[in-house]
Amino acid sequence: MSLSKPKHIAVVSLWAEDVEAAAHFYRDVIGLRFVPHHSHHSGRPHFDLNGTYLTILKGRPIPAQDAEPSHFPLVAFTVDDLESAIGRLQAHHVELLGGVHEGEDSRWVMFHDPAGNLIELVQFK
């Protein structure tokens, strides 16, 4: 019997004390597609990112202690147009941490969601 290897990430979970505010942020500010509640979701907000799901769970997010590097996003989302995404964040008064960062093959911005999770939007060149 051979073991099947994982093909992709199925679900990423983020914790928030105010689940409704976090869900609003990911739907209305970031622009993720909300998936209506189904019985197996137990009322937890789910967002579909092309077959990978982001779910928001009730809880207090706690950053990693003594992390290296100390400033690394919990999750990063790819975007086709970083400038447009930045405009959307700024229209909702989201503070960008350190402005636009640029590497050899990508550009990105980091910010905190309403729960304090460090999030990144990245555009590959």
Order of alpha helices (4+ residues) and beta strands (2+ residues): beta-alpha-beta-beta-beta-beta-alpha-beta-beta-beta
